[in-house]
């Protein structure tokens, strides 16, 4: 029995060390990049201590599928610093979801990794099951080139290619929708729009995209039966929770409400999906619903 426990312990700690080593190999070590030295020791994170790294986003990362992370800060002779944060997620879809959620207006898309967004003093990169950020301490001339140098170092050491989730591709391939966000649960959904009272729940994945002043949600469930059960329950809550919803109306195959700000929200079940448009009355929303259905038909997925 003692031998068995010893073997299990050795295997466990070997896996922990190999996982840490695998992340260590992704980032520059001592003297890997000329004129840049490690300022702070490399720090690794698991679910247990992730809060100390990203206290406001711990639940979000775990919901998408967080495995581990590593951070390191570098400094040059001019006292400028570069910081690398690498997050290993459970899948390329999870990493893409986090990457998309972190995206902000004003980004410049460049060819690095599977997709990357460059800002004034940092870059976000999605590659395979990894999301990483390289940040400069300032916007001084030449620093963004150094950011790209560090980002490329990591990129060349990730031997994976990501696959974008189908729902994300569905909207991103359409010129109508901007700021597309792929989500995996309520934590992420609430950051886009809070439906409340569990009126939208039980789903496996979803995507949201902005069009003018409206937002389209395509929410996917495990299968048709599961979708109908959760959608029916949510519909009942929308009808009866009059503290945040009003003006509930049934329409052909769908329904609409107004939220507590008076904004119209329209709902339409479609196969194993729930289509939702916030910001349009039913008659206008129907036109967009039909366009979304055509997108599914073009991709032979529904």
Secondary structure, 3 states (H helix, E strand, C coil): CHHHHHHHHHHHHHHHHHHHHHHHCCCCCCCCCCCCEEEEEEEEECCCCHHHCCCCCHHHHHHHCEEEEEEEEEECCCCCEEEEEEEEECCHHHHHHHHHHHCCCCCEEECCCCEEEECCCEEEEEECCEEEEEEECCCCCCHHHHHHHHHHHHHCCCCCCCCCCHHHHHHHCCCCCEEEEEECCHHHHHHHCCCCCCCCCCCCEEEEEEECCEEEEEEECCCHHHHHHHHHHHHHHHHHCCCCCEEEEEECCEEEEECCCCCEEEEEEECCEEEEEECCCHHHHHHHHHHHHHHHHHCCCC
